[in-house]
Amino acid sequence: MKNIMLKTLSITLLSFAAMTVANAADTSKAETNMQIKACAKKKQGDWTSYGYKGVTFNGTCEPNADGKLQFKFPAP
């Protein structure tokens, strides 16, 4: 019984980790544009938030590869 529960828990945790990694890499063009708009009229390091698909994200404005300020998640 203990062995079955341990295997089930391990598989569940691995599944959640895989889904998190897969979703983190999927940033659409629309979401990127919203992240840039969230930092309009703000300075680097300012706290901001934006909503996407019914979820509110909080973070800071940091420069992206193009030099524009874009929403970034705070470091853990």
Phi, psi and omega in degrees: 000316180296320180295319180294316179296320179295317178295318179297315179296319179296316180296319179297314180296319177295322178295316178296320179295319180294319179294322180295315179295318181295320180284330181293328182277348184266088176246113182282166179297321179296318180293321178298317178298320179294323178295321178290318179296328180295336181258007177297138179063026177237165178255164178301132179091351178293144178281137180211169175214158175209158180250138178213123180053042176080008180241135177262126180251138178244140180185201182239166177264121180226152179293141176263191183295334180272357180089359178274150175286132181222147177301134174228142176292145178292150178293142180292000000 
